[in-house]
């Protein structure tokens, strides 16, 4: 793509996105610069590139209208891209979101440049970087309202994003699961002989955003079979262990329960169960 006065705005803003990516990559602890570059990257640039692709002509929109529409479309596009990422293996994380937005901007750059080249040079939208900005007194009343509203919206969105980032706690819970002996949700030991043993794999994952102590009690028809104690996990840590139990009496549809307790709680925090058929060996 040749650089000229009709695409310098697009390439300059693409370069800003590239600087943000390099900042994240090379200075992961320099958060202030990431915020300074990240706010326009999220709240303005996606909409600006889309507006440039939709309205390539100089007279398609007034400057203030282009600014306000860029802001509004950005606020609509970013959650939509995040929603689509949420249904992919990548999820809503820093790099997938950043690269998706940057890829969108590059695609819109190509489309905007393609459409600008299809109209007369004098009719193309461009930004004259050498011209002076109008003074506040030269701006009309409606345009002033749009400028002030846009600034307030950008500041509000930036403050809200910063607050959410600094107070980002998801749902607080503990994941508790039981797997078959092969480590899958299948082939559970549900048919046993009296005196025979069954094996399962129990797992606990701490999503409580704090350290937790757990213990597990196995019961068969409300009678204790086994206790596993002193499971200490920090946030995000997991515990998984192969557990063997024994059935001593025959019966059909007997309820084998796995009870997860937090700390010294009297009531179970999570419950899982299997139905067993225990028969006398012939």
N, C-alpha and C positions, 0 to 999 in steps of 0.2 A: 504494500500500500504506500503510495507516494504521499509525502507530507506536504500539505499546502494550507492556505488560510481557511479552507472549508472543513478541514478535519483536525485542525490543531487542538480544538477543544476536546475532541474525543480521545486523541492520543495522549494529551496531557493528563486527562483523568484516568485513562488506562495505566499510565505510568504511576499515578498516585496509588492505584490498587496494587501495582507491582511492588511499590515501596512498602506498603503495609504487609504484604506477604513476606518480604525479606526481613522486615522488622520482627514479625512473629517467629520467623525461622532462626534469625541470628541473635536476637535479644529477647528471649522468652521471659526474662524477669523485668524488663523495662516496660512496665504496664502503662505509665503515663503517656508515652509516645504511641502505644497501641491504641489507647482510648482516643487520643487526638486524631489519629488517622482513621480509626474505626468508626467514629460517629458519622462523618460524611459518607464513608464507604457503605454503611448500612442504611442511613436515613435519607440520603440524597442521590448518590450515584446510580443505583439501579433504575430509579424512576427517570433520571435525566437521560440515560442511554435509551430507555424505551420511548420516551417522548421524542428524542432525536430520530429514532427509527420511524415513528408514526407521523411526525410532522417535520419533514426535511426542509420545507420552504421557509424563507425569512418572514413572510407575511402570514404564515399559518397561525402563529400565536404571538401575542405580545410578550415582551421579556418577562414581565412579572407573572403572567399566566403560565409561561414555560417553567418558571421557578416554582410556583405553587403546585403545578401539576406534577413536577418532578418529585417534590416532597410527598404529595399524597399517594402517588403510585408506588413510591419506595415503601411507604408504610403498609401498602397492600401486598406488594410483591414478596417482601422478605418473609412474612409469616407463611405465605403460600409455598415458597421454596422450602422453608423449614418443615411444613406439613408433609411435603412429598419426601423429604429426606427421612422423616420419621418412619416411613413405611419401606425403607431400604435397609440393608445390613449396615450402612454407614452411620445412621442415626443422626441426631442433632448434636453434633460436636463441633469444636472450633474449626478444624481443618476441612471437614466436609462442607460446612456452611460457607466458609471463606472461599474455597475453591469453586463451589457452585455459583456463588454470586459473581466471582471474577470471570468464570466461564460464560455466564449470562451476559456480562458487560462486553466481553470480547465478541460474542455473537451479535449483540445489538450494534456494536461498533461497525461490524462488517455490513449489516443490513442498512444502517444509517448512511454509511459512505456510499453504498450501492444506490440508494434512493436519491442522495444528493447529486450524484453524478448524472442522474437521468433528467435533471432540470437545468435551466440556464444558470451560469455562474452567478449572475447578479441576483437571481432569485433564491439562491441557496442560503440556508441559515449558517451563520458563522459568527464568531466572537472576535471583534477587533481588539487585540490585546494592547494596541498602541493608543487607543482612544481613552479619554478620561471618563471617569464615572460621573453621573449627574449629581449635583449637590442635593441635599435634602429638600431645599426650597423649590428645586426644579421638578420634583416628583409630585404627581397629582394625588389628591386625597384618597381615592380608591386604591391606588398603587401603594400608598403609605400603609393603609390598613392591611393589604396583602403581605407587605414586607414584615410588618410588626407581627402579624399572625403567624407567618412562616417561622420567624425567629423564635417566638414563644413555643410553637409546636416542636421545633428542633431541640430547644433547650429542655422542654418537658419530656420529650422522648428520650433524650440523652440521660437526664437525671433518673428517669424510670428504669432505663436499661442498666445504669450503674448500680442502682439500688437492688435490682433483681440479681445482678451478677455478684454483688457483695453479700447478699442474703439468700443465696441459692440453696435451698434445702428442698429436696424432693419429698415424696411421701416416706414417712418413717415407718418401717416395718421390718420383720424378720422373715426370711424365706426358709421354709421347712419342707423337706421333700423326702420321699422314700422311693427307691429304685429296686428293680430285681437284681439278682446276683450278677448279672452280666452288665450292670451299669445302665440299663435302659428301663423305660417304663413298661416292662413286659416280663413274662415268665416269673411272676411272683409265686412264692411257695405257699399255695393255698390248699393243697392236698397232702396231708401228712399221715403217718402212722403213729400210734401211741408210742411215746419215747423217742420218736424221730425228731430231727432238727431241721430248721429252715434258716435260710440266710437272706438278708436284705442289706441294702446300702442306705444309710441315713445321711442326710445332708442339712446343714444349717448355714445360712448366709446372713450376715449382719448388715442391714440397711438402716440402722437406727441413728446414724450420725453421732454415735458415742460408743464407748466401750460397753460391752454387755457380758454377763456371766449366765450360762445356760446349764440346765441338766435335763435329761430325758428319762422317762419311765415307760417301760413296756408293760402292758397289762393284757391278760386274756380273760375275757368275761369278767372284767373288773378286778381280777386277782393279779397282784404284781408278779411279773416274771423277771425283770431285770431293770437295773438303773445305771445310766451312764452320766457321770457328773463331771463338774469342773471343766466346762467348755468355755474358755475365755476368748472372745473375739473383739477386735477393733472394727470400726466402721469399714465396710467393704471386704472384710476378711471372711473366709468360708472354712467350714469344717465338714469332712466327709469320712465316714467309717463304715466298714463292713460289720454287721451285727448278726450274731447267731442266736436263735432262741429254740426252746424245746417244748413240745406239747406232751403233757403227761396224762391227759384224760381224753377219752373219745367224745365226739360230738359233731353236730352239723351246724354250719353257719355260725361258728363261734367268732366273736369279735376280738380281733387282735388290735389293740390301740397303741399308738406312739404319741406320748404326751410330752410336749416341750414346755419347760418352765423357765421363766426369767428370774435370775437372782434367787431370792428366798420367797417368791410368790407362792401362795397356797393354791391358786387356781391355774390351770394350764393356759399358756399363752397361745399355743397352736395345737391342733389335734389332727392326726391322720389315722386311718384304720384299714385293715384288710379283713376279709371274711375267710375263715379256715374251715375245712372239713377234716376232722381227725378220726381215723378209723382204727379198729383193732387189727393188727396184722394177722394174716391167716397162716 
